[in-house]
Amino acid sequence: MGGFFGDEGKGKIISYLTLKDNASAVVRGGVGPNAGHTVIWQGREFKFRMLPSAFMSPNTRLLIGPGVLVNPKILLDEIERTSTGDRVGVDYNCAVIEEKHIQIDRGSEYLKEKIETTGTGCGPCMADRVNRVAKTAREFDLLTPYLTDVPLEVNGLLDGGKVVLVEGTQGTFLSLFHGTYPFCTSKDVTASSMCADVGIGPTKVSDVLVVFKTYTTRVGGGPLEGELSPEETDRRGWSEFGAVTGRRRRASEFNFKLAKRAVMLNGATMAALTKLDVLFPESRECRDFDVLSNAAKGFVEKVEREIGVPVKIIGTGPSVEDVIDRRR
């Protein structure tokens, strides 16, 4: 799960865990193609808006839960780019984003200008789904080769003792229920809803991992406590741009109050902390906690004290392999 406003590095963490824990399936929950996950693997950058961030593991099923909105064009493009067609499964009940939804999203002064949505059609499609008029994946011939019963697959794997990862999208405080309404996404995106999105009950979950970045960013409108000026953001080396929209991300320092609330709302058992190397450049590509500087260790330990759960995964560089794993 994302602990702030998205852009925390969930794609990198999911990719690492997929490889490290030999996941049999990675299932994407959340809203839809309005969230982009970036993965750097073997020196190449991949951006995903539909597929789970686990393409590099050849034996892992890539599933999209029934709670997710699907844009067939984006999905098929990602399948082609990653040559993963034989491993992809889309639930029959996924609602499908049509061109009309995109046009409504981009043509709405309220959605585009005030809320500053991504313009991907997710909100209007979600509204159609609530009104029971959205079309589902089973109605589109292009998706027929990939259709499956995702809850049945996932629960079968879990019952067989296999490792399944659920990849959340957006961030806790973009939740429709728990976020900065109305500057939020079109549904809840906390861990409880992710379980519903992919069709697993809460008793099947062994761990909830909330991902934080060493600083806070958000794209679009809405409050950001302690927001830095663009000039100060550049000076600190925190300048980033959204994977979906290309818009500049607004930035602030790590928000301990929000992080603690995210742990509460998601029922987190552990946390991941990405981009430690941005805050402490000497930690770049480090894979051993013991050799971190005292300042870097101190920051991680302060996060643990403040949020009340251990930081078990630490990202120390852009690549999937640049990780300190403290779960052992």
N, C-alpha and C positions, 0 to 999 in steps of 0.2 A: 504494500500500500504506500501511496505517497503521503508524506507527513505535513506538507505545506500547501502550495498552490500549483502542484505539478512541477515538472522539470527537475525532479530530485535525483534522477539517474536510475530509475527503476529498471529500464531496459538493460543497462549494464549489469545490475545485480541479478536480475532474472537469468541473463546469459551465463553469468558465472555459476550460479546455483545449478542450472541445468546440466552443465558439464561436470561440476564437482560432485553432485549428488546423483548423477546418472538418471535424470528424470525420465519417466516413461511418457509423460504428457505434460505440456504446458498449456493452460487454458486461459484465454483472455476474457476478462469481464470488463465492466465499465460502460461507457457511453457508446463510442464508435470512432470514426476516423477524425474526430476533432482533437485527438490526442496523438502526439508523435513520440515514438521512442527511438533513441539513437544508440546504435551498437557499433563499436570499433573492433573489428576482428581481423587478425593477421594483416594489419596495416590498412585495411579498407573500412570506410564508413558506410553503414547501412542505416536507413531511416524507415521505420515501420509505423503505419497508421492502422493496420488491420491485423496482420499476423502477429502472434506472440513472438517475443524476442529470443527465440531458441532455434533458429534455422540451422546453426552450425553443428547441432547434435543430430547425426543422421538417423538415430533410432528413436527420436522423440516425436510423438504425435503433436501436431500444432492445431489446437482446437479453439473455436470461437463459440462461447456460450450463448444460450437463447436470449439472454438479456441484452445482448450487444446489437447495435445498429450496424448494418453492413452496406458499404458502397461497393457493388460488384466490380466496377472498373478499377478502383484502387486495390481491391483484394487480388484480382487476377493479375494486375501488374506486379504486385509483390511476389506472388507465386512464381511468375515467369522469371523475375530477377534472381530469385533464390533457388529455383529448380526444386521446389518442395511439393509439387502437386500431389505426389503419392502419399504425403503425410498430413495433408490438411483436411480438417473436418469442420464443417459449418452446420450448426444446429438448424433443423427444419424451421424452427419458430423464430429465428432472427428476423426482425423487421428490416426492410430494405429501403435505403435512402434513394429516392428518385430525383430526377432533375428539378421537378417542381419544388421539392423541399429546399434545394440549394438556392433556387431563385427567390423563394420567400425569405430565406435567411439573409441573403445578400441585399434584398430590396427593402428590408424593414429598417426604417430609420431608428426605431427603438432598439432592435437587436444589434444592428451593425454599428450604429453611432454611439448609443448610450452604453449598452452592455458590452460592446466591442467583442461580439462572438467571433468564432473562427470562420463563419460563413460556409461551413461544410454541410449544412442542412440537417444537423442532428436535432436541434430543438424542434423545428417544424415536423420532422419525422416522428419524434417522440410524442408530440401532441397528437398526431394521427394515430399513433399506437394506443394512446390512452383513449382516444375516441373510437377505437376498434375499426379503423378504416385503412390502416397501413397494410401494405402487401408484405408477405413473408417470403423467406428464402425458397420455400417449396414451390413458389409460383414463377420462378425464374429459371429457364432452361440452362443459362450459363453457369448456374450454381449447382445443377443436378449432380455432376461428378463428385462433389465434395460434401453432399448432404449426409448428415448422420444424427443420431440421438446422443448429443454430448453428455447429458446427465447419466445416461446408461453406461456410456463408455467410461466416464470418469469414476463413477461409483464401482464399476467392475474392476478397474485398476486398483482402487483403494482397498477393496475387499480382498484383492489378491496380494496385498502387501507392497504394492508398487509406489514409487514416489511420484506425486502429482504436484505441480506448482500452479497457483492461480496468480495471474499477472493483472494487477489493478491498473487503472488509468486515472488521469487527472491527479488531484491531491485532496486531502481531507477537507480543506477549507474552500474548495470549489464545489462541495456537496450542496445539492439543492436544499437539504434539511439542516446541515450543520455548517454551511459555509457563509460567505459574505453576501447573502441574498440582497438584491437581485443579481449581483455580480457573481454569478456562479454557473455551473453547468445544469443540464436539464433533468438530472436524477441524483439520487444519493450515490456516493462513490466510496463509502467506508467499507470495512471488511465484511460486515454483516450482509450488505447488499451484493458484494462480490460473490459470496457464497450462493445467494439466490440467483445471480446472473448465470452461474455455471451449473447450478442444480445439485449442490451438495449441502447437507445439513451441518449445523455448527459442531455436532459431536464428531464429525469426520476430520476436523481441523486439528492438527498437532501443534502448529506454531503460526503466529501472526507477526510478520516482519514489516515494520514501518521504516520507510527510507527517508532520510533527511539529507540535505546538502549542508555544507559547512557555513553557508550563508543562505539567505532567503531570496527567492525571485518569484515574480508573477508576470504574466502577459495579459494585456487587456485592462479593462476598468476595474474599479473597486479599491478598497482601502489596503494600504501596505504600511504598517507601523514602522516608523524610523526610516522611511524611504530616502535613499541617497540620491544626489543629483547625478545626471549622466556623466558629468565630468569626474565626480568622485568615484563612481562605479568604474570608469575607465582606469583611473589612477590605481585602484586596488586590483585591477585585472579580473574583475567580475563581469565584464561585458559579455552578454550572451544574446542569442536570437532564437525565437521559437522555431521548432522543427516543422510545424504545420504552416504557420503564417509568415515566418521570416521577420516578425515584429521584434523589436528590441525588448528584452526582458527588464522590467524594473527590479531594483535590488535593494536589500537592506541586510543588516547583520543578522546572524542566527537568532531566531525568536524562541527563547526558552519557554515562554508562557504558552505559545501556540504548540510547541513540540510536546509539552506535557499534556495538553488537552488532546492532541492527536493520539497519543498513547492510550489515553482514557477512552476516547470514542471508538478506537479500533480494537480495544482489548489486546494490545500488543504484548507479546512475550519477549521480543527482542527488537533491536533497531539496527539499521545500517546507516553509515555516515559516508557520503561520497565527497569527492573533491577536497580531501584533506591536503592534497598537494598544492591546491590553489591558495589555501590559507598558510600552509607551511611548505614552501617549495623544496626544502631539503628532504621531504618525505616522498618525493616523486618516485614512482615505481617500486616503492618499498613493499615487502611482503612479510615482514616480521615486526610485530609490535614492539618487541624489546629494543630494537635499534632506532626507534623513533626518537626525535629530540624531546627533551623534557617539556618544552612548550606544546608540542603536538600531543604528547601523552596527557598533559594537563588539560588540554581542551576536550579530548575524548572523555576523560574522567569527569570533567565538569558536566558534560552532556548527560552522562550516566546518572550522576547524582541528581540533576535537575528533573529528568524525565522518569526516573524510577525503574528503568529496565536496562539490561546490559547492551552495549554496542558490540555486536558480535561480528559484523562485516564492515570493513573500512575500505573505501576506494581511494587509491593513491596515484591514479593516472587515468588516461583516457581509454586504454585497452581493457578488454574483458579480463585479461590475466593480471591486471594491476590491482590486486586485492590482498588485504590482510584478513585472514579467516580465523577468528578467535573462538569458534564453536567447539574446538577439540578440548 
